[in-house]
Amino acid sequence: MSELPEETGDERVDAVLAGLGDLAGRPVGEHVTVFDQAFSGLEAALGSVDGQMGDQ
């Protein structure tokens, strides 16, 4: 896997990226679960940004 950025400036996104960084140490059978969790976390972060943008 390519090197991940150290920080994005958003704690939620940084936590998701940290979880993806652990993929190499996990069995392949667990990767789908990790990706599902990452997708959910990123979707929640984007949803909160969309909500903030609509308030302006």
C-alpha positions as CSV (number, residue, x, y, z in Angstrom):
1,M,0.0,0.0,0.0
2,S,1.2,3.5,-0.7
3,E,2.3,5.7,2.1
4,L,-0.5,7.6,3.8
5,P,-0.4,11.2,4.8
6,E,0.6,11.9,8.4
7,E,-2.3,14.3,9.0
8,T,-5.2,15.7,7.0
9,G,-6.3,18.4,9.5
10,D,-9.5,16.5,10.3
11,E,-9.3,14.2,13.3
12,R,-12.0,11.9,12.0
13,V,-10.3,11.5,8.6
14,D,-7.0,10.9,10.3
15,A,-8.5,8.2,12.5
16,V,-9.9,6.5,9.3
17,L,-6.5,6.7,7.6
18,A,-4.8,5.2,10.7
19,G,-7.2,2.2,10.5
20,L,-6.3,1.7,6.9
21,G,-2.6,1.8,7.7
22,D,-3.2,-1.4,9.8
23,L,-4.4,-3.4,6.8
24,A,-1.0,-4.9,6.1
25,G,-0.9,-6.7,9.5
26,R,-4.4,-8.1,9.1
27,P,-5.6,-11.3,7.3
28,V,-7.1,-10.6,3.9
29,G,-10.4,-11.9,5.2
30,E,-10.7,-8.9,7.6
31,H,-10.0,-6.3,4.9
32,V,-13.6,-5.9,3.8
33,T,-14.7,-5.1,7.4
34,V,-11.9,-2.5,7.7
35,F,-12.9,-0.9,4.3
36,D,-16.5,-0.8,5.3
37,Q,-15.6,0.9,8.6
38,A,-13.4,3.4,6.7
39,F,-16.2,4.1,4.2
40,S,-18.7,4.7,7.0
41,G,-16.2,7.0,8.9
42,L,-15.5,9.1,5.8
43,E,-19.2,9.3,4.8
44,A,-20.0,10.6,8.3
45,A,-17.2,13.2,8.1
46,L,-18.4,14.4,4.7
47,G,-22.0,14.5,5.9
48,S,-21.1,16.7,8.8
49,V,-19.2,19.1,6.4
50,D,-22.2,19.2,4.1
51,G,-24.4,20.1,7.1
52,Q,-22.0,22.9,8.1
53,M,-21.9,24.3,4.6
54,G,-25.7,24.3,4.4
55,D,-25.8,26.4,7.6
56,Q,-23.9,29.3,6.0
